[in-house]
């Protein structure tokens, strides 16, 4: 009986959440940094800058590579350096940096949209001051709209 318990403990692995539940675009507005998670588990992190003079948007890649999701942690493995960065994914709409160089740990990547593994849009929405704001639209795997919800400062209205 004791041997069985030890075997079970040794073979325990933390639960793995399907990474396709996170495919989409996330931004840290104040930092002007975006993170794109796309199939098959690729990521690109880039900085965007708006040039008022030319009214253009420029983006510069900061990092790219593969990502994985273990329990509630997204692990970004940089293809160039091999270094790993970690984000807390306790909420599928927000990701919090745990060890991303030059990013404040209190900063949050706010989801702008998410996609199913088949490429169809899962949901899209906007944020204001870290809270859901405006219309959030949700879709099924076929791409048909399921519902549309309006938020004001994080609270559902209507």
N, C-alpha and C positions, 0 to 999 in steps of 0.2 A: 504494500500500500504506500509506504513512504517513497519508494523508488518511482512510482507513477507520478506522484506530486512533483518530484524533482525533475523528471522528464518534461512535464508540462511547463514548468517554470523556465527551463532552459530553452524550450522551443518557442517561447512567447515573442511575438513581433508586434510593434505598435500598429494600430489600424492604419491602413493607407486609404485615403479618400481619392476617388478618381480625379485626376488632374484636369480632365476635360470640364469639370465644374467651375474652373477658374479662367478658362480661355476668355480673353477680352482686354480692354484697355483701362488702365488705372493711372491717375495723376495725383501729384502733390502740387496743387495750384501755387502756393507761395514760393515753392522751390523751382517751379516751372520744369518739373521732371515728370516724364511719362514712362510707364512700363507697359509693354505689350506682351501678353502671354498668348501664344498661338500653337496650333497643332503642328507637328507631334511633339509637344512639350518644349518648344523653343521660346526664348524670351529676347527682347531688345529693350534696353533702358536708354532713354535719350533726354537731352535738355532742349527745350524750345525757347526761343527768344523772338519777341515781336519787335520789329523795327518800325517805329512810328514814322520815320522820315520816308521810307520807301513803301510803307504799309505792307510789309511782307513778313512771313513767319519763317524763321530758320531753325532747323533742328540739327543737333550734333549727337551722334551716338556716344554713349558713355560706356556701355557694356552690352555684350550679347553672349548667348550660349544656350544651354539646356536647363530646364527646371524640373524639379520633382516635388511632390507633395507627400510628406510623411506626417501623419496625425494632423496637427493644426499648423505645421510649419512648411512654408514654401522655401525650397533651397534652390538658389540661382547659382549655377556653376559657370563662371566666366570661361569662354572658349579660348581666350588669349592667355590669361594668367593661370587658369586652373583654380583660382580662389573661389570659395563659396561665400555667398551672402545669404542671410536668412531673413524671412519675413513672417510675422505671425498672421495666420489666416483664420482667426477665431470667428470671423464673419466673412462670408463670401463676397460681400460688397466693399469691404475695406481690408487693406493689408498694412501691417505696421512693421517698419524696419526694426530688426533686432541688432544687426551688425553690418549695416551698409555704410561704408566709409563716407564721411562728410555729410551724412544725413542725421538730423535730430531724431532721437528715438521716439519723440512725441509726435513726429510727423506721421501722416497716414496717406497711403495711396488710396484714393477714392475711386471706386469703379464707375466708369462712364457707360460701359456696356459689357455684356458677356455673351458668349456664343456657345452653342452646342458643338460637340465634336464633328457633326456633319456640316458645320459652317453656318447654320441658321442662327439668327439673332435670338438670344434667350431673354434679355431685358436691356433696357436703356433708360437712363435717367440723369438728372443733374443734381448738383450739390450747392449749397450756400452756407459758408462758414461751418463746414463739416457735417451739415445735416441735409437730409433729402429735401429737395425743393422743386416745385414745378411738377410736371407730368412724368410719371414713371410708367413705362409700358412693358408688359410681359407677354411672351410668345411661347407656343408649344414647339415641339421638335420639327413640325412640318412648316413652321414659319407663320402660322396663323395666330393672330392676337388673342390672348386669353382674357386679359383685363388691362385696364388703364386706371391708374391711381394718381390723385393729385395730393401733393404735400406742400405745406407751408411751414418753413423753419422746423422741419423734422416731424411735423404732426400731420396725419392724414386728414384731409378735408373732403367734404361731400359725402 
